[in-house]
């Protein structure tokens, strides 16, 4: 472990000053969305272009397992939130966004992060237009050119937030040559045509050429979702409203200079929106002093696996605002090398949020109020990349980041008066104040060295220096029926500095122009965390203590892949075999306190493995039928023997949110009918094996194997200016949860199980329409 001086915005400002050197003529870089290659014939699949290695390449060229979701597929499948991507990519899964913690909830190949610690980071990086979002990521997806899902450790080029993979998203770029625009509408009525949800999604975009060398693209969205939960206490449905805007400005003052400026703002607010509903409730809890089933029945809630009703006298408000500014400058130097600078400032503010964790109106209440999170992140990347097609293709650069986050929250517990003696408090109130500072600096480089006409050597290295500082202050008040205890003030703080060397080594083999194979060894890295909860939990009086260190996560992965085109490019097939070992996998152990509150402690699992097989396929038949499939068989994602959670041995149990098998299949049939109109018919099916969603050995903590079916049909005008269609998502109304909570919060051990639900948990039937101008 190496000590170093903390990184501050002033250090990043030094790197930013180099941008001013770029304002002179050079050859335009690849930040514009590349023009789609001309198709050889109606049956030939279009060439897929990606930027997974920080340069423009075809999908077949890249020696990485990648699933690409195009703009067309995003629209057809109704992907409007990041969590919807799971129905397009077999290896990608999401837990519940509210139970995923600060590190996010995505997992790839069964590996992800679901940790509440404020210093936690995600195992799956989210990158939009070259900017790593980290814990500032928002949920809305709109006006995207494509989403690239990179599977396996990607730390060499994408850094410490990519130990399991990367979601690399590319928005649509402005065009200099035309004025154009589009608008789309998606409408579903709650209770109409069998739809279990009400949903309104409006998207709009306009491209404005400013002059011969610049253009502006402005996009916006507005969403409204109703019906995920029903609060019988006040007779209202949960409502989520979201809206946002993005402005992207392109300036090309010379042939070899490209400047992209992007500003975006997004906000969302959910009301009456608890994040779970009782699915199983027992007549008595383990202590035998309470009947959760009777309590819910008395308030009008019929507990079942399909239940989405709750009974809460809390405001139940969740709200968030995300804003970002970025500037990317690309300049091609005289020797053909391209210098790229990407500067980004992002902020994410959530709250004030209010939640009733216990779902009740009587005693044993657990309330969180005025939860406010404020995050600011500044990043700077400078890199050089060689011209493509050389004997040695390379990219090298430096990356700096500075992150600051605060969180405040008040939790109040009102125990039931019938709990056993000694007399329990009338109320327990805790005000928690968190503050987190992290900084990172990295040097990275990757090269493809052409050994001969068929073989290439792949090599890469990244050196990272991290600092993490975290502080937590708790003010606790305990009130009994006739007196109150003195306020306790407990402080815990911790800091860690660490260096890491990660990288990649491999071989790439070109069997012919249509087939590429590769074998790679990759090592990733996810930074350490500070555990302030454990030492604070051990203190009963006012005082100060030092937090514990949760060690950095270090995955090592071997991957063997083949990418090929068959039948004159009517079928494309990508196959990957992988074997990943993760040292010090970052997890958390959640246990129930005596008064029913959930206490989650971060920790390291010494070793976790993930190995298996992935297949992606795309086909076009007779020009009218397009087929796609994504399959993943993920084995070995089990806890080590003897490992315990909540005093239970979970050794041999699979990690949370890690199905053994998953398959997504899609088909679209397009044909010309009367008057040149185009009629389309499409279907998607996602099959998933049993998946464990909470940490007990009970069968109730798993959700059964199931299939989700989506159907759609539509009509487009002969000039492709407008289209209308009908869709059905989750046609079987499979009430699949995003997470399972045990026990029922606030009801005591042995009380039952609750399901966390989302829009994907319900059948939705509606209308789609779009217009281009």
N, C-alpha and C positions, 0 to 999 in steps of 0.2 A: 504494500500500500504506500503510495507516494503522496506527500503533502505539497500543496501548491496554493498560490494566492487565489482568493475568490474572483470569479469573473463578474464584471459589472457592465452596464450599458456603455460605459466609456470605452471599454475594450472593443465592443462591437462597433462603436462609432468609428474607430480607427480603420476597421475593415470596410466600413461603408464609404469612406472617403475615396476608395479606389474606383467607385462608380463614376466619379466625375472624369476619370481618365478615358472612359469608354466613348465619350461623345465625339467620335470622329468616324469617317467613312470606313466600311468593311462589308462582308458578304452575309446576307440574312441567315440567321440560325433557324433551327427547327422548332421554334416555339409556336409558330402558326400550326393549326390543324392541317396535316398534309392532305393534298388533294387525293381523292379516292382513285386508285388505279383503274384503268379501263378494263372491263371484263372481256375475256376472250370469247365467251359464248354465254348463252342464257343459263346454262347448267353449271358453269364454273363458279366456285366459291370466291368471293372477293378477298383480296389480300388484307390481312389484319395487321395494322401498324401499332406499335407500342413504344413507350419510352421507359421501359422497366429498368434499363441500364443507363439512364440519364443521357440517352441519345436516341434518335429515331431509327428503329429497326423493324423488320417484319417479325411477326410472332415466331415463325419457324427458326429465325436466326438466333433467338435468345436462349441460352442454355439454363433456363430457369422454368420450373413448373408454374404456368400462368393460366388463369381462366380470364377471358375477356368478355365483359358484358357491354354490348354496343348500345348506342342511344336508342335504336329501334327496339331492342329487347327490353330496355328499361321502360319504354313507353307501353309496350304490349303487356308486360307483366305488372304494370302499375307500381313500379318501384319508385316511391316518393320519399322514403326514409331509409337511412343507412341499414337498418335492421331487416329491410325487405330483401337485401342482397343474398340472404341465406337461401332463398328459394331459387336462386340462379346458379349457385356454386356449391357443389357437394361438400367440399372440405371446410366450408365456412359456416360457423354457428355463432349465434348471439344469445346471451342471457338477457334478463330484464334490464332495461336501461337504468331504472331507479335502484335496483339491488346490485348493480355491477360495481358500484364504488367509483372512486376517482380514477382508477386505472382503466375504465371502460369495461365492456362486456363481450368483445369479440374473441373468438378462438378459431384457430386454423390447425387442422390435423389433431384436434382434441386438446390443444395447448392454448391457454388464454389466461387472463387476469381477472379475478373477481374479488378485489381487495378494497376495503373502505379507507385504508390509510391515506391521508392527504398527500404523502410523499410517494405514493405508488404511481407507477406508469404502466401503460398498456403493453402487452406482449405483441399486439398487432398494431403496427403503425398506420395512421391515416394521413395521407399526403394529398393535397389538392393543389394542382398547378405548381408543383415543385415545393410547396410549403408544408412542412410537417406540423400537424395540428396539435399533437399531444393531447393534453387534458382540456384543450380549448375547442375540441371538435363539436360541431353541431349535428343535428340529426337529419335536416332536410337535404334532399338531393334534387337539383333541378338544372336544366340547360347543360347537361353533360354530354361530351362527345363519346366517352367510354369510361368504364371502370376496369382497371387491371387488378386482379387478385393474385398477388405473388405469394406462393406457398413455401414455407420453410424459412430458416433464418436468413435475413436480408441485411444484416448489420454492416457489411462492408460499404455499401453505398447509402443506406438509409439510417444507420445509426442504432442507438440503444433501444428505441421503441419498436424494434422490428425483430425481436427474437423468435417469433412464431411466423411472421409474414407481414405483408403490407397491402393495404388498399390504396392503390395509386389512381386518383381520379383526375380526369382532364376535362375542363369546361370548354365550351365552344368558343373559339376565338373570333374576334372581329374580322370582317372581310373588307378590303379596300375597294373592291370593284363594284359593289352593288348596295342599293337600299333594299332591305327585306325585313320581314317580321313574321311572327307566328303567335297564335294563341290556342290554348287547349282547355278543355273543361272535362271534369269527371264528376259525375253526380250519382249518389246512391241515397235512397230514402229509407230511414229507419222503419221497418215493418212493411215496406213496399216491395212487392214481387218476391217475397221471401227473404229480403235482406235483413240481417240481424243488426246492422249498423247504419247510421247516417254518415255520409261522407261527401264533402265538397272539396275538389282540388282544382284550382285555377292557376294556369301557367301562362306567361307572356314574355316575348322577346322581340327586340327591334335592333337591327343593324344599321348604323348611320355612318356612311363615309363622310368624314369631315373635310378632307381635301385629298390630293393625290397621294399623300404619304401617311395619312392617319385615318383611323376609323374608331367608332365607339359602339360597343354592344351593351345594351341594358336589358337585364332580365329580372323578372319578379314572380313571386308566387304567393298564394293565399290558400290556406287549408283550414277545414273545419271538420272535426271528427266527433261523433256523438254515439253514445250507447255502449261503450266498452264495459262500464259499470253502472248500476242502478242503485241509488241511495234511497232505501225505503223510509228512512227517517224523515226526509223532507220531500220525497216523491220526485226527485230530479235525476236526470241522467248525467253521467260524466261528459264534459265538453272540453275539447282541446282546440284552441285556435292558434294558428301559426302563420307568419308572413315574413317575407324577406325580399331583398333586392341585391343584385350584383351589377356593378358597372366595370366593364373591362375596356381599357383604352390601348390601342395599338399604334405605335409611331415607328415609321421606317424612314428616317431622314436620309439614308443612303443605302446602297445595295448590300452593304455588309454590316449594318447596324439595325438591331431590333430592340424595341423597348415596349414592355408590357406593364401597364399599371392596373391594379385590380383593387376595388373597394367593395366590401360586402357587409350587409347587416341582416341579422335574422333574429326573430323573437318568437316565443311560444308561451302559452299560458293554459294550464289545465285547471278546471274547477270541478268540484265534487268527484275528484279523481283519486281515490285510494289506489294503492298499487297492488292489492291482492283481495281475494274474496274467499270465504270459508268453503272448502270443497269437501272436507270430512270433519265432523265434530262428534265427540263422544258424550254420552250421558253423564259421565264423571271424569274428571281429570285424575292424574295419578294420585294426588293427595286426597282425593275423594271429597273435597270441600266445595266443589263448584261444578255446575252442569253447563258447559258451553252450548250444547245442543238446545237446551231449554231456553237459554238466554237469547239465542238467535231466533228461535221460534216465537218467543214473546214479542220480538220487534218486527216480525213479519218476514224473516229470511228463511227460506227453505234450503237447507244445506244439501248440496249434491255436487257431483263432479262437473255438472254443466252450469252450476250457479255463478251468476255474476252480480248478485245483489249483496249489498252491505247495509249496515245500520250505524250511522255515524253522525254525531252532533258537532263535528269539527268542520272548519271551512274547507279543508281538503284542497289546497291550492299549491300548484307547482308552476314555476315560471322561470324563464331563462332568456337572456339576451347575449348574442354573440356578434362581435364586430371584428373586421380584419382589413388591413391595408398591406399590399405587397407591391414590390417593384422588381421586375426581372429585366436585366439588360444583357443582351448577347452580342458580342462583337467578334467577327472573324479576323484574325490577325494575318499578316502578310504571308506567313508560312502555312496558312490553312487551319491553324489551331484556333479553336473557339474559346473565348473567355466569357464566362457566365457569372453574373452576380444576382442573387436572389435575397432581397431584404424583406422581412415581414414583421409586422406588429399585430398581435391578436389579443383580444380581451373576451372573457366569458364571465358574465355575472348571472347568478341564479338567486331567486328569492326576492322578498321574504316568502318562504314556504311554510305551510301549515299542514300537519298530518296527524290523524288518529291512528296510531300503530295497532291499537287493540280492536278496532272495528266495533266498539260498543258505546252505549249511552249511559250505562250504569256505573258501578264501581269498577275496580281494577283497570282504570284508565291509564293509558300510556300516550302522552301527547308530545309532539315536537312542534315548536312555534318559533317564528322569526329566524328560520334557518337562512343564512345569507352566505354565499360563496362568491369571492371576487378573485379572478385570475388574470394575470397579465404575462404575456410571453413575447420575447423579442428574439428573432433568429436571423442569422446571416450565413449565407453559403457563397463561397467563391470557388470556382472550379475551372480547369482547363480540360478540353477534350480534343483529341486528334481528329483529323479528317477520316471519314469512313473508308473502308476498303484498302487500308494500308497493311503492310506486313505485320505491324503492331498497332492495334487499335487500343487506345488507352484513355482513361479519364482520371484526374487527380484534383484534389481540392482540400479546402478547410471549411469546417462548420463550427459556428459558435451559437450558443443559446443562453438566455437568461430568463428565469421563470420566478414569479412571485405569486403566492396564493394565500388568501385568508379565508377562514370559515368561522362563523359564530352560530350557535344553536342553543336553544333552551329545551330541555326535556323535563316534563313533569309527570310523575307517577302518583296516582291516587289509588292505594290498595283497597281491596274490599274489606269491610269491617268484620267479616266472618272468618278471616284467616286465623289460624291457631295462635295461642299465646306463645311467647310473651306478646303484649300488645304491639301491634304494628303501627307505623306512622300514619298520620292522616294524609300527608303528602310528602313527596321527595322531589325537590327541584334542583336541576343541575344546569348551570350556564357554562358552556364549553367554548373556548376561544383557541383557534388553531392559527399558526402562521408557518408557511413553508417557503423556503428559498432554495432553488437549485440552479446550478450553472454547469455547462458542459462545453468542452472544446475538443475537436477531433481533427486529425489529419487522415485523409483516406486516398486510396488509389486502387485502380483495377485495370488489368490489361488482358487482351486476347492476342496471343502471339502465334502467328501462322507458321507452323512447322513445315508443312508441304501443302499440296492441293487438297488433302483430305483432313489432316490432323491440325488441331490448334490447341495450344496450352492456355489454360485459364488461371489467372492468379490475381489476388487482391489482398489488401491489408488495410486495417483501420486502427489507429491509436487514439484512445479516448481518455480524457481526464474529466472526472466528475466531482462535484461537491454537492452535498445534500445537508440542509439545516432544517430542523423542524422543532417547533415549540408548541406546547399545549398547556392551557391553564383551565382548571375546573373550579368553579365556585359552587359548593353544595350546601343546600338548606334542607333540614329534616324537621318536620313539624308533627308533634303528637297532639292528642286531643286537648291537653291542658298546658302544654309548654312546647318550646322550640329549642333545638340544640344550636350552639354557636355555629356560624357559617365557617365552613372549611375551605381553604384556598390551597389547592394542590397544583404544583407546577412541575412539568417534566420537559426536558429539552435534550436534543441530541444532534450530533453532527458527524459526518463521515466524508472522507475524501478518498477517492479510489481511481486507479488507472487500469486500463484494460487494452489488450491486443487481440483483435479478432480478424477474421479474414476468410479467404476462399482459395482452393486449389483444385484444378480439375483438367479434364481433357474433353474436347469436342471433336466429333468425327462426322464428316459428310460422306454418307454412303453414295449419294448421287444428288442431283439438284432438288429432288423431292423429299429426301430423308436426311435428318440430322439426329445424331445421338450424342449424349454427354454423360459424364461421370464426374461428380463434384463432391468435395469435402468442405463443409462450411462450418464456421464457428461464430456464434452470435453472443450478444451480451445485453442484459437488462439491468439497469443500475440498482443500487441498494436502497432500502427504505429505513425509516426510523419508526420503531415501535414505542410510542409513549404510553399506550394504553396499559400494557402489562405492569410497569412500575407504578403508575398512578393507581391502578386497581388494587395494588398491594398496600397502599397507604390508607390509614384510617383517620389521620390527623393532618392538620395543615403542615406544609413543608414542600421541599423541592427535591427532585431526583433526576437521574440521568436516564434517557431512553435507551432501549436496546436496539442493536443493529440487525436488520434483516438482510442477509447477504445477497450480493448480486446474483442474478440468474444467468447461467452459462449453458446454452444449448450447443451441441455438436451434431451435425447431420451429414449423412452420406446419402446421395441421391443419384439414381440411374434413370435416365429419361430418353425417350425416342419421340420425335415429331416427324410425321410423314404425311404426304398427300397421295391419294390413290385414285384410280379410275379417272385420269385426266383432271385432277383437282375437283372432282365431284364429292370426294370424301376426304376429310382431314382428321387425323387421329393423333392425339398426344397421350403418351403413357409415361407414368413416373412411379418408380419404386423408391421408398424412402425409409430411413432408419435414423431416428433422432434420440439422443440421450440428453436429458436436461439435468444439470447439476444445480442443487439448491433452488429447486422450483419454488416460486413464491406463492404461498397459499394463505388462508386464514382459518382459524378455528373459532366457530361461533357457539357459545354456550348460553344457557338460560340462567338469569339471575333469580334470586329467591322471590322477587316481586314480579317476575315475568318479563323483564327487559332482556333484549338480546345483546350479548357482549362478544364482539368479534376481535380476535387477536391475530395479527399477521405473524407468519412463521415460514420457515424453509422446510420443504420436503427434500431429504438428502438426494434422491435420485428418482427420476421419472423417465419412462421410455415411451416413444410413439413410433410405430413402424407400420407400413402398409402399402397399398396400391391405389393409384388414382388414374382415371381415364377421362379425357375430354374428347368429344367427337362432334363434328359438324358435317352435314351432308346436304346436297341439293339434288333432287330427283326430278327429271323432266322439266326443269325450270319453274315448276309451280309449287313443289313441295320442299320446304326447308325443314331439316331435322337437326336437333342438337341434344346432347346428353352430357352429363357430368356425374361421375360416380367416384365414391371414395370408400375404401375398406381400411379403417384405422384400427390397428391392434395395439395392445401393450400399454394403453394409457391407464395404468393402475398405480395405486399407492403401494409403497414398499411394505413388506410383511411387518406386522406389529405396529404400524402407524395408527395413531388414535385421534379421533375427533369426538368432542363432547363425551369423553370417557368410553368411546366405543372403538373397537379395533376395526378400522376400515382397510386394512392391508388386503390387497387383491381386488379392491373395488375400483371401478373406473372413475376417472376424474369427472367432475361435474360438466354438464353440457357436451359430453363426448359420446355420441352414438357410435356403435361399432361399424355400422354401414349406413350409407345414404346415397340415394340416386335421384337426380333430377332429369326429367326428359321433357322436351318441348317439340311441338310440331306446328307448322304454319303452312296453310294451303292458300295460294293466291291465284286467281284466274280472272280473265276478262269476260264480262258478261255484256248485256245489251248496251249499245251506244258508247262503248269504250270504257264503261265503268268497271272498276276492279272490286271483286268480292273476295273477302278473306275469311278463313275459318282457322281457329287456333286452339291449342290445348297445352297445358302444362301439368305434369304430375311430379310431386316430390314424395319419395318414400324414405322413411327414417326408422331404423331399428330402435329398440328400447333405449331410453336415455335417462340417466340419473340426474335429478335436479335439486336434491338436498342431501345433507350429510348424515343420514342414518342408514342402518342396514335394512330397514323396513321396506316392503314392496311398495308402500304408498309414496315413497320418495322418488320413485321412477315413473316415467310415463311410457305407456305401451308403444309397441311398433305401430305405425300408422302411415296413411297416405293423405296428401292434400292435393285436390284436383282444381285446376282453374280452366275456364272455358271462355271463348270470345269469338265474336263474328263482327264484320264491319263492311262498309262500302266506301270506296274512294272515287272522287270525280276523275274524269278523263285527263284533266290537266294537273292532277295531283294538288289542287289548291285546297280542297276540303275533304273531310272524312267523318263518318259517324259510325258508331258501333255499340254493341252490348257486351257486357262482361259478367262473369260469375267467378268469384274467388272463394276458395275453400268451400266448394260446392256441397260437400258432405257435412258442413258445419261441425268440423272436428274441433272440440274445445281444448286444443293443445295449449298448455301453459308455457310461459317463457321462463318461469322459475316456480319452485315449490318451497313454501316456508313451513318449518316444523320447529316447535309446536305452534299452535295458534298464538300469536303474540298477545301477551297480557292475560292468557287463560291458564297458564301453568303447564308443567310437563304432562304429557299424555293427553292433551286436550284435543288434538286433531291436526289437520293440515290445511294450508291455504294455497290457492293458485294465483299467481301473478299473470294477468292476461293482457293481450294487446290486440290490435286490429287484425292480426293474422289468426287470432283464435276464433273468429266468427265468419260465417258466410256473408259475403257482400255481393249484392246484385245491383248493377247500375248501367249508366250510359256514358260513353266517351264521345267527344267531338273535338275536332281541331280545324284550324283555318290558317292558311299561309298567304302572305301578301308581299 
